[in-house]
Amino acid sequence: MIGQRLRDMFWIGLSLLIGLYLLGPILLVILFSFNESALTSLPLTGLTFDWYVKLANIDYFWPALWNSAVIGIAVSIISVVTGTLAALGLAQMEPVKASRLIYILSLPMMLPALVIGIALLSFFVRLLTIRLGIATVILGQLVVVQPFVSAIVYARLQTFDWAIVDSARDLGASATKAFLSVTLPVIQPTLVGAGLIALAISLDDFIITFFMIGSGNTLPTMVWGLVRTSLDPTINALATMLIAVSIGSTALALKFSRYRG
C-alpha cells in the first residue's frame, strides 16, 4: 500500500515537473510583459501596463496587426470552404480510398515548414513571377492549414447520418438546398471550430509568412524584427498577445468542434 502511494507520488511529481518545464517559458514571457523594469529577470520590480502602451505607440505595430487579421480571416474562410468541399467528397468515397487521399492531403503538415517556404518562394517568384505580398502569404498558408480543416470536417462527417439528406432529397430538395438546410446546420459547430484552429495556425505562422510577405510585416515577423534590434519587454507584451489569441481561439475551437451526438 505504501509502495503504491510512493509510486503515485513519484508519477504525479514527475508530471508536474514536465508540465512546469513545458509551460515555464510561456509563463515567464507573460510575467515579464508586466514587469516594471526593462530587465527580464527575477525578482519583479513592480507590475505595469507600460510595455503594452509602448507597443501600441510603435508605428508599424498597427499595420502588422492589420495584416495578421486580414491574412488570418482570409485563410480561415477559404480553408473552411475548400476543406468542407474536400471532406464532403471524401465522405462519399470508400473508407480505404478516402484514407489514402487524406494521407496525400496531409503531406504538407508532415514536411518541415522551411522546405515548404522555400518551395513556395521558388514557385511564386521563379515560376509564376508573382509579386510577394499578402495574397501570396494567404496562398502559402493555405497549403498547410487546409489539411487540418479537411481532416477535422471529415472526422465529423464519419458519424453523420446521411439518411436525413436522402430524405430531404426524396421530398424534393435540391442538392444545394439539402446541404444548406440539413447538412450545414448539423456540422456548423465543427466548421466554426475548424475555422478557429485555422485562425490560430495562421496567426502563429512565421516561416511561411517570412518567405511570402515581401516587404510587409505580420505580428510574428514583427517579433522577429524586434528581437534582432532590442530585448525590452515590448517583445514579451506582443508575444503575450499572440499567446492569448492562440490559446483563446484553440479553446473555442475545441468547444465548438466537440461532437455532442
VENKA-V888889 format. One record per helix or strand of 3 or more residues. SS is the DSSP state (A for helix, B for strand). FROM is the first residue (numbers start at 1). TO is the last residue. If there is no record, write none. Layout:
BEGIN
SS	FROM	TO
SS	FROM	TO
END
This chain:
BEGIN
A	2	32
A	50	56
A	59	91
A	95	105
A	107	110
A	113	127
A	134	157
A	163	170
A	175	204
A	207	212
A	219	229
A	234	257
END
